[in-house]
Every structure is written in C-alpha cells, then in structure tokens.
Amino acid sequence: MSGTAKFHLHLEDPRVQALSMADPHMGKLITLIGSLTTKPQGPYFAELARSIISQQISVKAAATIRGRVLELAGELSPAALSAQSDADLRAAGLSASKVAYIRDLCSKVLSGEIVLEQLEHMSDNDVIDQLTSVKGIGRWSAEMFLIFALGRENIVSAGDAGLQRAARWLYAMEERPDRKYLQQVAPAWTPYGSIASLYLWEGINRGHVDSGETFEERFGNPSL
C-alpha cells in the first residue's frame, strides 16, 4: 500500500524501450537522463493530507507546516487530525480553507464514504472521481496520486504547467494560446504516459528544460 517507490526505471526496462521506440524525441530524452526512481510514498491518507497542506505554498513552507502538524497530531491519520481543534491546526500554519479540506478528508475516510485501500483496485477515472469529491483535492492532485502513490503507468496531467513547458521544449513547438502542447504529442506515449511524464519532469529538475537552449541546440536532432 505504501512505503515503496512505484517506479524504478532504466534503459533496459521494456516499458522504457517501448516508449523510446514509439517516440524518438522521448527516446533521446530518456537516453540523456538514464535511470530514474520515484520517491517512496507514505500511507495513502498521509499522502493526501500532505497534498492539501502543500497547496499554493513553497516547498520549504510546506515542509515547515507539515512538521508542525505532525508535532501537534503525532501522525497524519484521520483519527489524529480529527482530534485537533481548528485553532491548533491554524496555529500550526494551516489556512482556514485547508483546515476545512482536512476535516472533509477525515470525515469521508472515517465514515467509509472513501475506502482508501480500495483505490488501487479502481479504474483511473473512478479514483479521480473519488478523490475529487473531497474538498480541496482537484484533478491535478488526484492525477499525482495515481502516478506516485498507485503507480499507474498511463497518466498525463494535461493541466500540469511543468509538463506543458517541458513538452514544448522537447518538441520545439511554437507557442500557442491554448497551451495544448501535451495533447499534440501524448498519444504516442500510450500506454506509458506516466513514464514519459516522469522523464519530462526530470528534464526540468536537471535544468535542461529551462536552460535557454532548445533540445536540438543542446543535445542534437532527436531524429538522428
């Protein structure tokens, strides 16, 4: 259920090889980056609570607030968080809206309206429907849960600004007002859209995407 990394990717992985064969641009990026492993995840509830806590604030601020909430509650569990007063949660750094979101998540899990252990047996769309029924959990958060907590292999978050930016860079696409860069190229990644996404994010993390150079200028023509 938790505690392990969902993706351990390397150049000999059949999924990685299939993705590289299907898309030469992605294949070049994969060769450049090489092996890739996602971070281990905690229990499902804790990951959802972390997602809510981290919304619209910096990574550093989110880590500080998570630490305070953990110190207050002892653990990120429905029972532990439900036992805390609004005032104490606010004092730990949560906004009023985030307190309400945490309360709604706790309530839905404790009542059995959402059974987190069943999510791994549900379709991608059903997981998204379940999670977005919680106040404060939108489609993007649900898609991140599908990739990093459940290890689903074919998720491409069309609304992710980083993926849009990375795709535009990798494929040297002209700017477009609707920002539908992913929609142009993602069909080639099926059934491994999540793996393609992970490599695009890593391209950002390693400074390639925002280097000021096109992919071709930096690494050569992917078609060659």
ZASE-178202 format. One line per field, with one value per atom (N, C-alpha, C): residue number from 1; residue in one letter; atom name; y, z, x. Coordinates in nm, 2 decimals. Layout:
<nodes>
nr [NUM  ...]
rest [A  ...]
atom [CA  ...]
Y [Y  ...]
Z [Z  ...]
X [X  ...]
</nodes>
This chain:
<nodes>
nr [1  1  1  2  2  2  3  3  3  4  4  4  5  5  5  6  6  6  7  7  7  8  8  8  9  9  9  10  10  10  11  11  11  12  12  12  13  13  13  14  14  14  15  15  15  16  16  16  17  17  17  18  18  18  19  19  19  20  20  20  21  21  21  22  22  22  23  23  23  24  24  24  25  25  25  26  26  26  27  27  27  28  28  28  29  29  29  30  30  30  31  31  31  32  32  32  33  33  33  34  34  34  35  35  35  36  36  36  37  37  37  38  38  38  39  39  39  40  40  40  41  41  41  42  42  42  43  43  43  44  44  44  45  45  45  46  46  46  47  47  47  48  48  48  49  49  49  50  50  50  51  51  51  52  52  52  53  53  53  54  54  54  55  55  55  56  56  56  57  57  57  58  58  58  59  59  59  60  60  60  61  61  61  62  62  62  63  63  63  64  64  64  65  65  65  66  66  66  67  67  67  68  68  68  69  69  69  70  70  70  71  71  71  72  72  72  73  73  73  74  74  74  75  75  75  76  76  76  77  77  77  78  78  78  79  79  79  80  80  80  81  81  81  82  82  82  83  83  83  84  84  84  85  85  85  86  86  86  87  87  87  88  88  88  89  89  89  90  90  90  91  91  91  92  92  92  93  93  93  94  94  94  95  95  95  96  96  96  97  97  97  98  98  98  99  99  99  100  100  100  101  101  101  102  102  102  103  103  103  104  104  104  105  105  105  106  106  106  107  107  107  108  108  108  109  109  109  110  110  110  111  111  111  112  112  112  113  113  113  114  114  114  115  115  115  116  116  116  117  117  117  118  118  118  119  119  119  120  120  120  121  121  121  122  122  122  123  123  123  124  124  124  125  125  125  126  126  126  127  127  127  128  128  128  129  129  129  130  130  130  131  131  131  132  132  132  133  133  133  134  134  134  135  135  135  136  136  136  137  137  137  138  138  138  139  139  139  140  140  140  141  141  141  142  142  142  143  143  143  144  144  144  145  145  145  146  146  146  147  147  147  148  148  148  149  149  149  150  150  150  151  151  151  152  152  152  153  153  153  154  154  154  155  155  155  156  156  156  157  157  157  158  158  158  159  159  159  160  160  160  161  161  161  162  162  162  163  163  163  164  164  164  165  165  165  166  166  166  167  167  167  168  168  168  169  169  169  170  170  170  171  171  171  172  172  172  173  173  173  174  174  174  175  175  175  176  176  176  177  177  177  178  178  178  179  179  179  180  180  180  181  181  181  182  182  182  183  183  183  184  184  184  185  185  185  186  186  186  187  187  187  188  188  188  189  189  189  190  190  190  191  191  191  192  192  192  193  193  193  194  194  194  195  195  195  196  196  196  197  197  197  198  198  198  199  199  199  200  200  200  201  201  201  202  202  202  203  203  203  204  204  204  205  205  205  206  206  206  207  207  207  208  208  208  209  209  209  210  210  210  211  211  211  212  212  212  213  213  213  214  214  214  215  215  215  216  216  216  217  217  217  218  218  218  219  219  219  220  220  220  221  221  221  222  222  222  223  223  223  224  224  224]
rest [M  M  M  S  S  S  G  G  G  T  T  T  A  A  A  K  K  K  F  F  F  H  H  H  L  L  L  H  H  H  L  L  L  E  E  E  D  D  D  P  P  P  R  R  R  V  V  V  Q  Q  Q  A  A  A  L  L  L  S  S  S  M  M  M  A  A  A  D  D  D  P  P  P  H  H  H  M  M  M  G  G  G  K  K  K  L  L  L  I  I  I  T  T  T  L  L  L  I  I  I  G  G  G  S  S  S  L  L  L  T  T  T  T  T  T  K  K  K  P  P  P  Q  Q  Q  G  G  G  P  P  P  Y  Y  Y  F  F  F  A  A  A  E  E  E  L  L  L  A  A  A  R  R  R  S  S  S  I  I  I  I  I  I  S  S  S  Q  Q  Q  Q  Q  Q  I  I  I  S  S  S  V  V  V  K  K  K  A  A  A  A  A  A  A  A  A  T  T  T  I  I  I  R  R  R  G  G  G  R  R  R  V  V  V  L  L  L  E  E  E  L  L  L  A  A  A  G  G  G  E  E  E  L  L  L  S  S  S  P  P  P  A  A  A  A  A  A  L  L  L  S  S  S  A  A  A  Q  Q  Q  S  S  S  D  D  D  A  A  A  D  D  D  L  L  L  R  R  R  A  A  A  A  A  A  G  G  G  L  L  L  S  S  S  A  A  A  S  S  S  K  K  K  V  V  V  A  A  A  Y  Y  Y  I  I  I  R  R  R  D  D  D  L  L  L  C  C  C  S  S  S  K  K  K  V  V  V  L  L  L  S  S  S  G  G  G  E  E  E  I  I  I  V  V  V  L  L  L  E  E  E  Q  Q  Q  L  L  L  E  E  E  H  H  H  M  M  M  S  S  S  D  D  D  N  N  N  D  D  D  V  V  V  I  I  I  D  D  D  Q  Q  Q  L  L  L  T  T  T  S  S  S  V  V  V  K  K  K  G  G  G  I  I  I  G  G  G  R  R  R  W  W  W  S  S  S  A  A  A  E  E  E  M  M  M  F  F  F  L  L  L  I  I  I  F  F  F  A  A  A  L  L  L  G  G  G  R  R  R  E  E  E  N  N  N  I  I  I  V  V  V  S  S  S  A  A  A  G  G  G  D  D  D  A  A  A  G  G  G  L  L  L  Q  Q  Q  R  R  R  A  A  A  A  A  A  R  R  R  W  W  W  L  L  L  Y  Y  Y  A  A  A  M  M  M  E  E  E  E  E  E  R  R  R  P  P  P  D  D  D  R  R  R  K  K  K  Y  Y  Y  L  L  L  Q  Q  Q  Q  Q  Q  V  V  V  A  A  A  P  P  P  A  A  A  W  W  W  T  T  T  P  P  P  Y  Y  Y  G  G  G  S  S  S  I  I  I  A  A  A  S  S  S  L  L  L  Y  Y  Y  L  L  L  W  W  W  E  E  E  G  G  G  I  I  I  N  N  N  R  R  R  G  G  G  H  H  H  V  V  V  D  D  D  S  S  S  G  G  G  E  E  E  T  T  T  F  F  F  E  E  E  E  E  E  R  R  R  F  F  F  G  G  G  N  N  N  P  P  P  S  S  S  L  L  L]
atom [N  CA  C  N  CA  C  N  CA  C  N  CA  C  N  CA  C  N  CA  C  N  CA  C  N  CA  C  N  CA  C  N  CA  C  N  CA  C  N  CA  C  N  CA  C  N  CA  C  N  CA  C  N  CA  C  N  CA  C  N  CA  C  N  CA  C  N  CA  C  N  CA  C  N  CA  C  N  CA  C  N  CA  C  N  CA  C  N  CA  C  N  CA  C  N  CA  C  N  CA  C  N  CA  C  N  CA  C  N  CA  C  N  CA  C  N  CA  C  N  CA  C  N  CA  C  N  CA  C  N  CA  C  N  CA  C  N  CA  C  N  CA  C  N  CA  C  N  CA  C  N  CA  C  N  CA  C  N  CA  C  N  CA  C  N  CA  C  N  CA  C  N  CA  C  N  CA  C  N  CA  C  N  CA  C  N  CA  C  N  CA  C  N  CA  C  N  CA  C  N  CA  C  N  CA  C  N  CA  C  N  CA  C  N  CA  C  N  CA  C  N  CA  C  N  CA  C  N  CA  C  N  CA  C  N  CA  C  N  CA  C  N  CA  C  N  CA  C  N  CA  C  N  CA  C  N  CA  C  N  CA  C  N  CA  C  N  CA  C  N  CA  C  N  CA  C  N  CA  C  N  CA  C  N  CA  C  N  CA  C  N  CA  C  N  CA  C  N  CA  C  N  CA  C  N  CA  C  N  CA  C  N  CA  C  N  CA  C  N  CA  C  N  CA  C  N  CA  C  N  CA  C  N  CA  C  N  CA  C  N  CA  C  N  CA  C  N  CA  C  N  CA  C  N  CA  C  N  CA  C  N  CA  C  N  CA  C  N  CA  C  N  CA  C  N  CA  C  N  CA  C  N  CA  C  N  CA  C  N  CA  C  N  CA  C  N  CA  C  N  CA  C  N  CA  C  N  CA  C  N  CA  C  N  CA  C  N  CA  C  N  CA  C  N  CA  C  N  CA  C  N  CA  C  N  CA  C  N  CA  C  N  CA  C  N  CA  C  N  CA  C  N  CA  C  N  CA  C  N  CA  C  N  CA  C  N  CA  C  N  CA  C  N  CA  C  N  CA  C  N  CA  C  N  CA  C  N  CA  C  N  CA  C  N  CA  C  N  CA  C  N  CA  C  N  CA  C  N  CA  C  N  CA  C  N  CA  C  N  CA  C  N  CA  C  N  CA  C  N  CA  C  N  CA  C  N  CA  C  N  CA  C  N  CA  C  N  CA  C  N  CA  C  N  CA  C  N  CA  C  N  CA  C  N  CA  C  N  CA  C  N  CA  C  N  CA  C  N  CA  C  N  CA  C  N  CA  C  N  CA  C  N  CA  C  N  CA  C  N  CA  C  N  CA  C  N  CA  C  N  CA  C  N  CA  C  N  CA  C  N  CA  C  N  CA  C  N  CA  C  N  CA  C  N  CA  C  N  CA  C  N  CA  C  N  CA  C  N  CA  C  N  CA  C  N  CA  C  N  CA  C  N  CA  C  N  CA  C  N  CA  C  N  CA  C  N  CA  C  N  CA  C  N  CA  C  N  CA  C  N  CA  C  N  CA  C  N  CA  C  N  CA  C  N  CA  C  N  CA  C  N  CA  C  N  CA  C  N  CA  C  N  CA  C  N  CA  C  N  CA  C  N  CA  C  N  CA  C  N  CA  C  N  CA  C  N  CA  C  N  CA  C  N  CA  C  N  CA  C  N  CA  C  N  CA  C  N  CA  C  N  CA  C  N  CA  C  N  CA  C  N  CA  C]
Y [-0.12  0.00  0.13  0.12  0.24  0.20  0.31  0.28  0.24  0.22  0.18  0.28  0.29  0.37  0.29  0.36  0.29  0.27  0.35  0.34  0.33  0.22  0.21  0.19  0.30  0.30  0.29  0.22  0.21  0.18  0.19  0.19  0.05  -0.06  -0.19  -0.23  -0.14  -0.17  -0.18  -0.28  -0.30  -0.18  -0.12  -0.01  0.11  0.13  0.25  0.23  0.10  0.08  0.10  0.05  0.07  0.22  0.30  0.44  0.51  0.47  0.52  0.49  0.37  0.33  0.40  0.43  0.49  0.64  0.70  0.85  0.88  0.91  0.94  1.06  1.16  1.27  1.23  1.15  1.10  1.00  0.92  0.83  0.90  1.01  1.09  1.15  1.19  1.24  1.13  1.02  0.90  0.86  0.86  0.82  0.92  1.05  1.15  1.14  1.11  1.10  0.97  0.86  0.73  0.68  0.62  0.56  0.66  0.62  0.72  0.64  0.69  0.62  0.73  0.70  0.79  0.78  0.88  0.87  0.78  0.70  0.62  0.71  0.65  0.72  0.67  0.75  0.71  0.65  0.62  0.57  0.67  0.61  0.69  0.81  0.80  0.91  1.02  0.98  1.08  1.15  1.08  1.15  1.25  1.22  1.31  1.43  1.41  1.52  1.61  1.55  1.63  1.71  1.65  1.73  1.85  1.84  1.95  2.06  2.01  2.10  2.18  2.12  2.18  2.27  2.28  2.36  2.51  2.56  2.70  2.77  2.69  2.75  2.68  2.74  2.69  2.56  2.48  2.35  2.37  2.47  2.50  2.52  2.61  2.64  2.52  2.44  2.32  2.22  2.21  2.12  2.17  2.30  2.35  2.33  2.35  2.34  2.19  2.10  1.96  1.91  1.97  1.93  1.98  2.10  2.15  2.06  2.03  1.95  1.81  1.75  1.62  1.63  1.74  1.75  1.77  1.84  1.86  1.73  1.66  1.54  1.41  1.40  1.28  1.20  1.20  1.13  1.20  1.17  1.22  1.11  1.09  0.99  1.06  1.00  1.06  1.08  0.98  1.00  1.11  1.11  1.20  1.35  1.37  1.50  1.55  1.46  1.49  1.54  1.48  1.52  1.65  1.72  1.85  1.96  2.07  2.18  2.27  2.34  2.43  2.53  2.58  2.68  2.63  2.50  2.44  2.42  2.37  2.35  2.48  2.58  2.72  2.77  2.74  2.78  2.71  2.59  2.51  2.57  2.65  2.72  2.69  2.61  2.58  2.70  2.73  2.83  2.78  2.87  2.82  2.72  2.75  2.67  2.53  2.52  2.40  2.31  2.38  2.31  2.24  2.32  2.26  2.15  2.16  2.05  1.92  1.94  1.83  1.76  1.85  1.79  1.71  1.76  1.69  1.55  1.55  1.43  1.33  1.38  1.29  1.23  1.32  1.28  1.17  1.19  1.09  0.96  0.96  0.84  0.76  0.84  0.78  0.72  0.79  0.74  0.62  0.59  0.49  0.53  0.66  0.71  0.69  0.71  0.68  0.57  0.46  0.35  0.35  0.40  0.43  0.30  0.19  0.06  0.01  0.06  0.01  0.08  0.20  0.28  0.20  0.12  0.05  -0.05  -0.08  -0.18  -0.11  0.02  0.10  0.15  0.19  0.25  0.39  0.44  0.57  0.67  0.67  0.77  0.76  0.64  0.62  0.67  0.65  0.71  0.86  0.92  1.07  1.11  1.04  1.08  1.08  0.97  0.95  1.07  1.09  1.18  1.33  1.36  1.50  1.53  1.43  1.45  1.51  1.51  1.57  1.72  1.80  1.95  1.97  2.05  2.09  1.99  1.88  1.79  1.80  1.86  1.87  1.76  1.78  1.67  1.65  1.77  1.75  1.67  1.70  1.63  1.48  1.45  1.31  1.24  1.31  1.25  1.23  1.32  1.29  1.17  1.15  1.04  0.91  0.91  0.80  0.76  0.85  0.82  0.78  0.86  0.84  0.75  0.74  0.65  0.52  0.52  0.40  0.34  0.41  0.36  0.34  0.41  0.39  0.44  0.37  0.39  0.48  0.51  0.59  0.72  0.80  0.92  1.04  1.13  1.25  1.37  1.45  1.56  1.68  1.69  1.80  1.94  1.95  2.08  2.12  2.03  2.05  2.14  2.26  2.37  2.32  2.24  2.19  2.10  2.01  1.91  1.99  2.09  2.17  2.23  2.29  2.36  2.27  2.15  2.05  1.99  1.97  1.91  2.02  2.14  2.24  2.25  2.24  2.24  2.12  2.00  1.88  1.87  1.91  1.90  2.03  2.13  2.26  2.32  2.32  2.36  2.51  2.57  2.71  2.74  2.86  2.90  2.90  2.85  2.86  2.90  2.99  3.05  2.95  2.83  2.74  2.64  2.65  2.58  2.42  2.38  2.23  2.17  2.18  2.12  1.96  1.92  1.78  1.70  1.76  1.70  1.66  1.74  1.71  1.59  1.56  1.45  1.33  1.35  1.25  1.12  1.12  1.00  0.89  0.94  0.85  0.78  0.83  0.77  0.65  0.64  0.53  0.40  0.31  0.31  0.35  0.43  0.47  0.62  0.68  0.83  0.88  0.80  0.84  0.83  0.74  0.72  0.84  0.88  0.99  1.12  1.13  1.25  1.25  1.14  1.14  1.18  1.14  1.19  1.34  1.39  1.53  1.61  1.57  1.64  1.64  1.52  1.51  1.60  1.62  1.72  1.86  1.89  2.02  2.02  1.91  1.91  1.92  1.87  1.87  2.00  2.09  2.22  2.22  2.11  2.11  2.20  2.18  2.25  2.40  2.45  2.60  2.65  2.58  2.62  2.74  2.77  2.87  2.82  2.70  2.63  2.53  2.52  2.42  2.28  2.18  2.04  2.01  2.05  2.02  2.10  2.22  2.30  2.24  2.19  2.13  1.99  1.91  1.77  1.71  1.79  1.73  1.69  1.67  1.63  1.50  1.49  1.36  1.26  1.30  1.21  1.14  1.19  1.13  1.02]
Z [0.00  0.00  0.00  0.07  0.08  0.11  0.12  0.17  0.06  -0.06  -0.17  -0.28  -0.36  -0.48  -0.59  -0.66  -0.76  -0.89  -0.92  -1.05  -1.03  -1.08  -1.09  -1.24  -1.30  -1.45  -1.49  -1.60  -1.65  -1.80  -1.87  -2.02  -2.07  -1.98  -2.03  -1.99  -1.93  -1.89  -2.02  -2.04  -2.16  -2.19  -2.08  -2.09  -2.15  -2.09  -2.14  -2.28  -2.32  -2.45  -2.55  -2.51  -2.60  -2.62  -2.51  -2.52  -2.61  -2.60  -2.68  -2.83  -2.86  -2.99  -3.06  -2.97  -3.02  -3.05  -2.98  -2.99  -2.98  -3.10  -3.10  -3.01  -3.00  -2.91  -2.77  -2.73  -2.59  -2.57  -2.67  -2.66  -2.64  -2.70  -2.68  -2.54  -2.49  -2.35  -2.25  -2.28  -2.19  -2.18  -2.30  -2.31  -2.23  -2.24  -2.17  -2.02  -1.97  -1.83  -1.77  -1.84  -1.79  -1.68  -1.58  -1.47  -1.39  -1.34  -1.27  -1.17  -1.05  -0.94  -0.87  -0.85  -0.78  -0.63  -0.55  -0.41  -0.35  -0.24  -0.17  -0.11  -0.11  -0.06  0.08  0.16  0.28  0.27  0.38  0.37  0.28  0.22  0.12  0.19  0.31  0.38  0.40  0.45  0.48  0.35  0.24  0.11  0.07  0.09  0.05  0.14  0.27  0.37  0.33  0.30  0.26  0.13  0.04  -0.08  -0.05  0.04  0.08  0.15  0.25  0.32  0.23  0.12  0.04  -0.07  -0.08  -0.19  -0.19  -0.30  -0.32  -0.23  -0.17  -0.09  -0.14  -0.10  -0.14  -0.08  -0.13  -0.08  0.06  0.09  0.22  0.32  0.29  0.38  0.40  0.30  0.32  0.41  0.40  0.49  0.64  0.65  0.79  0.85  0.77  0.82  0.85  0.76  0.78  0.91  0.94  1.06  1.18  1.18  1.29  1.31  1.20  1.21  1.27  1.22  1.28  1.42  1.46  1.60  1.69  1.63  1.70  1.71  1.60  1.59  1.62  1.60  1.62  1.50  1.41  1.28  1.19  1.06  0.96  0.94  1.03  1.02  1.04  0.99  1.01  1.16  1.24  1.39  1.45  1.42  1.49  1.45  1.32  1.27  1.32  1.32  1.36  1.51  1.59  1.73  1.76  1.66  1.68  1.66  1.74  1.72  1.60  1.55  1.44  1.48  1.60  1.64  1.65  1.69  1.69  1.55  1.47  1.33  1.26  1.29  1.23  1.29  1.42  1.48  1.42  1.37  1.31  1.17  1.12  0.99  0.88  0.91  0.81  0.79  0.67  0.65  0.69  0.70  0.74  0.63  0.50  0.40  0.40  0.43  0.44  0.56  0.67  0.78  0.74  0.67  0.62  0.53  0.44  0.35  0.42  0.52  0.60  0.68  0.73  0.80  0.71  0.58  0.49  0.45  0.43  0.40  0.52  0.64  0.75  0.76  0.75  0.76  0.66  0.53  0.43  0.45  0.50  0.52  0.65  0.76  0.88  0.86  0.78  0.75  0.66  0.59  0.49  0.35  0.34  0.21  0.11  0.15  0.07  0.15  0.08  0.14  0.07  0.13  0.06  0.01  0.08  0.04  -0.09  -0.12  -0.24  -0.37  -0.35  -0.47  -0.56  -0.51  -0.60  -0.69  -0.66  -0.74  -0.84  -0.84  -0.91  -1.04  -1.14  -1.26  -1.24  -1.33  -1.31  -1.29  -1.38  -1.37  -1.24  -1.20  -1.07  -0.95  -0.95  -0.85  -0.85  -0.97  -0.98  -0.93  -0.96  -0.91  -0.76  -0.70  -0.56  -0.49  -0.53  -0.47  -0.48  -0.60  -0.62  -0.56  -0.50  -0.41  -0.28  -0.25  -0.12  -0.15  -0.06  -0.08  -0.08  -0.18  -0.18  -0.26  -0.31  -0.39  -0.53  -0.62  -0.76  -0.85  -0.98  -1.07  -1.07  -1.07  -1.07  -0.95  -0.83  -0.71  -0.72  -0.78  -0.80  -0.90  -1.00  -1.10  -1.04  -0.96  -0.89  -0.80  -0.74  -0.65  -0.74  -0.85  -0.94  -0.98  -1.01  -1.05  -0.94  -0.84  -0.73  -0.62  -0.59  -0.48  -0.54  -0.65  -0.70  -0.82  -0.87  -0.97  -1.11  -1.13  -1.26  -1.38  -1.49  -1.59  -1.70  -1.71  -1.83  -1.79  -1.71  -1.67  -1.72  -1.79  -1.84  -1.79  -1.70  -1.64  -1.74  -1.82  -1.92  -1.86  -1.74  -1.67  -1.60  -1.61  -1.53  -1.62  -1.56  -1.63  -1.66  -1.57  -1.60  -1.72  -1.72  -1.84  -1.97  -1.96  -2.08  -2.13  -2.04  -2.07  -2.12  -2.06  -2.10  -2.24  -2.26  -2.39  -2.50  -2.48  -2.58  -2.61  -2.51  -2.52  -2.60  -2.56  -2.62  -2.77  -2.80  -2.94  -3.02  -2.96  -3.03  -3.09  -3.01  -3.06  -3.05  -3.14  -3.14  -3.02  -2.97  -2.86  -2.91  -2.83  -2.87  -2.75  -2.77  -2.66  -2.58  -2.64  -2.56  -2.48  -2.50  -2.43  -2.44  -2.54  -2.56  -2.63  -2.56  -2.61  -2.59  -2.48  -2.44  -2.53  -2.56  -2.65  -2.78  -2.83  -2.96  -2.96  -2.85  -2.85  -2.76  -2.66  -2.56  -2.62  -2.72  -2.78  -2.81  -2.85  -2.89  -2.76  -2.64  -2.52  -2.47  -2.51  -2.46  -2.49  -2.39  -2.26  -2.14  -2.17  -2.07  -2.05  -2.05  -2.03  -1.90  -1.79  -1.67  -1.67  -1.74  -1.76  -1.84  -1.95  -2.02  -1.94  -1.85  -1.77  -1.67  -1.61  -1.52  -1.58  -1.70  -1.77  -1.81  -1.84  -1.87  -1.74  -1.63  -1.50  -1.46  -1.49  -1.46  -1.55  -1.67  -1.76  -1.70  -1.63  -1.56  -1.44  -1.36  -1.24  -1.26  -1.38  -1.41  -1.49  -1.51  -1.56  -1.72  -1.78  -1.93  -1.99  -1.94  -2.00  -1.99  -1.89  -1.87  -1.89  -1.97  -2.00  -2.09  -2.16  -2.26  -2.40  -2.41  -2.54  -2.58  -2.71  -2.75  -2.73  -2.73  -2.71  -2.82  -2.95  -3.06  -3.04  -3.00  -2.98  -2.87  -2.77  -2.65  -2.67  -2.74  -2.75  -2.89  -2.99  -3.13  -3.17  -3.30  -3.35  -3.31  -3.24  -3.19  -3.30  -3.42  -3.53  -3.58  -3.54  -3.60  -3.51]
X [0.08  0.00  0.08  0.20  0.28  0.42  0.51  0.64  0.75  0.70  0.79  0.78  0.89  0.88  0.81  0.72  0.64  0.71  0.81  0.88  1.03  1.09  1.23  1.26  1.30  1.31  1.46  1.49  1.62  1.61  1.72  1.72  1.68  1.70  1.66  1.52  1.45  1.31  1.23  1.15  1.07  0.98  0.92  0.83  0.91  1.03  1.11  1.15  1.19  1.23  1.11  0.99  0.88  0.85  0.86  0.83  0.94  1.06  1.17  1.15  1.10  1.08  0.96  0.86  0.74  0.76  0.86  0.87  1.02  1.09  1.23  1.27  1.19  1.22  1.23  1.13  1.13  1.24  1.27  1.38  1.51  1.53  1.66  1.67  1.55  1.55  1.58  1.52  1.54  1.68  1.75  1.89  1.97  1.94  2.01  2.00  1.88  1.86  1.90  1.87  1.90  1.81  1.86  1.78  1.70  1.59  1.50  1.42  1.42  1.34  1.25  1.13  1.04  1.06  1.02  1.04  0.93  0.98  0.88  0.77  0.65  0.53  0.49  0.43  0.37  0.23  0.16  0.03  -0.06  -0.16  -0.24  -0.30  -0.36  -0.42  -0.31  -0.20  -0.09  -0.05  -0.04  -0.01  -0.11  -0.24  -0.35  -0.35  -0.32  -0.31  -0.20  -0.08  0.03  0.00  -0.07  -0.11  -0.19  -0.28  -0.36  -0.28  -0.20  -0.11  -0.02  0.03  0.13  0.08  -0.05  -0.11  -0.08  -0.03  -0.01  0.09  0.18  0.29  0.42  0.53  0.66  0.69  0.78  0.82  0.87  0.95  1.01  0.90  0.80  0.69  0.61  0.58  0.50  0.57  0.70  0.77  0.76  0.77  0.77  0.63  0.53  0.39  0.36  0.40  0.38  0.45  0.57  0.64  0.56  0.50  0.42  0.30  0.23  0.11  0.14  0.25  0.29  0.33  0.39  0.43  0.30  0.20  0.08  -0.01  -0.02  -0.11  -0.04  0.09  0.16  0.17  0.07  0.08  -0.03  -0.01  -0.11  -0.21  -0.30  -0.41  -0.54  -0.65  -0.79  -0.82  -0.79  -0.82  -0.74  -0.61  -0.52  -0.56  -0.58  -0.61  -0.75  -0.84  -0.98  -0.98  -0.89  -0.89  -0.83  -0.78  -0.72  -0.82  -0.81  -0.90  -0.87  -0.96  -0.94  -0.83  -0.84  -0.74  -0.60  -0.58  -0.45  -0.40  -0.48  -0.44  -0.40  -0.48  -0.45  -0.31  -0.29  -0.17  -0.05  -0.07  0.04  0.07  -0.01  0.01  -0.09  -0.19  -0.29  -0.39  -0.42  -0.52  -0.66  -0.76  -0.89  -0.95  -0.92  -0.97  -0.90  -0.77  -0.71  -0.75  -0.78  -0.84  -0.97  -1.06  -1.18  -1.16  -1.06  -1.03  -0.99  -0.90  -0.85  -0.97  -1.06  -1.17  -1.26  -1.28  -1.36  -1.30  -1.17  -1.10  -1.11  -1.09  -1.10  -1.24  -1.34  -1.48  -1.51  -1.47  -1.51  -1.44  -1.32  -1.24  -1.30  -1.32  -1.38  -1.52  -1.60  -1.73  -1.74  -1.63  -1.63  -1.68  -1.71  -1.75  -1.64  -1.51  -1.40  -1.32  -1.29  -1.21  -1.08  -0.98  -0.85  -0.79  -0.81  -0.75  -0.81  -0.93  -1.00  -0.95  -0.88  -0.85  -0.76  -0.67  -0.58  -0.65  -0.77  -0.85  -0.94  -0.95  -1.04  -0.97  -1.06  -1.00  -0.95  -0.87  -0.81  -0.92  -1.02  -1.13  -1.21  -1.23  -1.30  -1.22  -1.09  -1.01  -1.01  -1.01  -1.02  -1.15  -1.26  -1.39  -1.40  -1.35  -1.35  -1.27  -1.15  -1.06  -1.11  -1.16  -1.21  -1.34  -1.40  -1.52  -1.48  -1.35  -1.30  -1.28  -1.32  -1.30  -1.14  -1.10  -0.96  -0.87  -0.93  -0.85  -0.90  -0.82  -0.86  -0.81  -0.83  -0.79  -0.64  -0.56  -0.42  -0.37  -0.42  -0.38  -0.41  -0.53  -0.57  -0.48  -0.44  -0.35  -0.21  -0.16  -0.04  -0.04  -0.16  -0.18  -0.18  -0.24  -0.24  -0.10  -0.02  0.12  0.21  0.22  0.32  0.28  0.15  0.10  0.05  -0.01  -0.07  0.01  0.11  0.20  0.13  0.02  -0.05  0.04  0.05  0.15  0.11  -0.02  -0.06  -0.14  -0.08  -0.14  -0.06  -0.12  -0.06  -0.14  -0.09  -0.17  -0.17  -0.27  -0.27  -0.26  -0.31  -0.30  -0.17  -0.08  0.05  0.14  0.16  0.24  0.38  0.44  0.58  0.58  0.49  0.48  0.46  0.37  0.35  0.48  0.55  0.67  0.78  0.79  0.89  0.86  0.73  0.69  0.72  0.69  0.71  0.86  0.95  1.09  1.14  1.09  1.14  1.11  0.99  0.94  0.96  1.02  1.04  0.91  0.80  0.67  0.66  0.59  0.56  0.46  0.47  0.38  0.24  0.15  0.01  -0.08  -0.18  -0.26  -0.33  -0.37  -0.45  -0.35  -0.22  -0.12  -0.14  -0.20  -0.23  -0.11  0.00  0.12  0.12  0.08  0.08  -0.02  -0.13  -0.23  -0.18  -0.08  -0.02  0.07  0.13  0.23  0.20  0.12  0.10  0.04  -0.04  -0.10  0.01  0.13  0.24  0.29  0.26  0.32  0.24  0.11  0.03  0.09  0.09  0.03  0.12  0.22  0.32  0.33  0.22  0.22  0.28  0.26  0.32  0.48  0.53  0.67  0.73  0.66  0.70  0.70  0.59  0.58  0.70  0.74  0.85  0.98  1.00  1.12  1.12  1.00  0.99  1.01  0.95  0.98  1.13  1.19  1.33  1.41  1.37  1.43  1.43  1.32  1.31  1.41  1.40  1.48  1.63  1.67  1.82  1.86  1.76  1.80  1.80  1.76  1.77  1.66  1.54  1.42  1.43  1.49  1.49  1.63  1.71  1.85  1.86  1.75  1.76  1.80  1.83  1.86  1.75  1.73  1.63  1.70  1.62  1.67  1.77  1.74  1.83  1.96  1.96  2.08  2.16  2.10  2.17  2.22  2.14  2.18  2.17  2.14  2.13  1.99  1.98  1.85  1.80  1.69  1.64  1.62  1.60  1.57  1.69  1.81  1.93  1.99]
</nodes>
